[in-house]
C-alpha cells in the first residue's frame, strides 16, 4: 500500500491525499497533482510526495 501525501512545510506533519494498492497507481495520482500545480511538486503549503504506508 502506497500513499500520496502533502508534506507540510515547517512541520513534520503530512496530509494523506490518497492511498493506492500499487506504487504505479500512486505515481499516476502524484503526476496528476504535479501537472495541476504547473509542473511543480512544491506548493504554498508544502510538497507532494509518495511513501509506503506506515505499518
Secondary structure, DSSP 8 states (H G I E B T S, - for coil): -EEEEEEETTSS-EEEEEEESSHHHHHHHHHHHHHHTTT-SB-SSEEEEEEE---
